[in-house]
Amino acid sequence: MIESILLVSALSLDAFAASVAYSTHKIKIPFISATIINVICSSFLAVSLFLGSIIKEFVPVKVTSTISFIILFSFGIYYLFDSMVKNYVRKNRDSNKKLKIKFSDLSFIIDICIDETKADMDHSKILSPKEALYLSTALSLDSLAIGLGSSLGNVNYMQIVILSLISDFIFVYAGAFVGRKFVEKSKLNLSWLSGIILIFLAITRII
């Protein structure tokens, strides 16, 4: 149970940070948009867990544990590195230096990963369902590999999916609440915390 909570918390921290950013920019997240974010993020996780459960049937336990460790540890390091990159990119943006990455809609999703408020494309100060779809996709990409890595260990798949559905709602609205308490615009970056949690979960795979 504790492992499941840690896993979904690590995956939900980005949604929390995005929600804080939206709230401090006075961008509202309607219930339908929050629901879309919740369902999409949890669906990505559920698919990866399902694929992992199939692979697990054909691979020895020691091998799956090792693969699980490698995936979770790698993403833990990635999140720590991601935290430094985001801080660097945001600092350079503030200095009027531009970073351009273009490849159809992928460029937009990458931009959202760096600055979540970019998802408000029409600047309406309300996150529409379509915009929520873009945001949730950007937030869910990592969960495919992380969910796959987790499923190769001894985890309760249904428990994780249910907790994900609950935690995403909690983290989105908690982020909105926290954001309203900030006077200045927030640049909250919690990637480093997700990294630490994933590295801890990775280590538990080989203990």
FENZI-V321578 format. One record per pair of residues at least 6 apart in sequence whose C-alpha atoms are under 6 Angstrom apart, sorted by the first residue. I is the first residue (numbers start at 0). J is the second residue. D is the distance in Angstrom with one decimal. If there is no record, write none. Layout:
# FENZI-V321578
i=I j=J d=D
i=I j=J d=D
This chain:
# FENZI-V321578
i=3 j=159 d=5.5
i=7 j=163 d=5.5
i=9 j=193 d=4.6
i=11 j=167 d=5.8
i=14 j=171 d=5.9
i=15 j=170 d=4.8
i=15 j=171 d=5.1
i=15 j=174 d=4.7
i=16 j=187 d=5.9
i=17 j=115 d=5.5
i=18 j=171 d=5.4
i=18 j=174 d=4.8
i=18 j=175 d=5.2
i=19 j=174 d=4.4
i=19 j=175 d=5.2
i=19 j=178 d=4.3
i=20 j=185 d=5.7
i=21 j=116 d=5.9
i=22 j=175 d=5.1
i=22 j=178 d=4.8
i=22 j=179 d=5.7
i=23 j=178 d=5.0
i=23 j=179 d=5.9
i=23 j=184 d=5.2
i=26 j=124 d=4.2
i=26 j=125 d=5.2
i=27 j=125 d=4.7
i=28 j=126 d=5.2
i=32 j=128 d=4.9
i=32 j=131 d=5.4
i=36 j=131 d=6.0
i=36 j=135 d=4.8
i=37 j=167 d=5.4
i=40 j=139 d=5.1
i=41 j=163 d=5.8
i=43 j=143 d=6.0
i=44 j=142 d=5.6
i=44 j=143 d=5.9
i=44 j=146 d=5.5
i=47 j=143 d=5.1
i=47 j=146 d=5.2
i=47 j=147 d=4.8
i=48 j=146 d=5.3
i=48 j=147 d=5.3
i=48 j=150 d=5.2
i=51 j=147 d=4.9
i=51 j=150 d=5.1
i=51 j=151 d=5.7
i=55 j=151 d=5.8
i=63 j=151 d=5.3
i=64 j=152 d=5.7
i=64 j=204 d=5.9
i=67 j=148 d=4.3
i=67 j=149 d=6.0
i=67 j=151 d=5.6
i=68 j=201 d=4.5
i=68 j=204 d=5.7
i=70 j=148 d=5.4
i=71 j=197 d=5.6
i=71 j=201 d=5.1
i=72 j=198 d=4.8
i=72 j=201 d=5.2
i=75 j=194 d=3.8
i=75 j=197 d=4.9
i=75 j=198 d=4.9
i=78 j=190 d=5.2
i=78 j=191 d=5.8
i=78 j=194 d=4.7
i=79 j=191 d=4.5
i=79 j=194 d=5.3
i=82 j=190 d=5.1
i=82 j=191 d=5.6
i=100 j=106 d=5.6
i=108 j=137 d=5.5
i=111 j=117 d=5.5
i=118 j=130 d=5.5
i=119 j=126 d=5.8
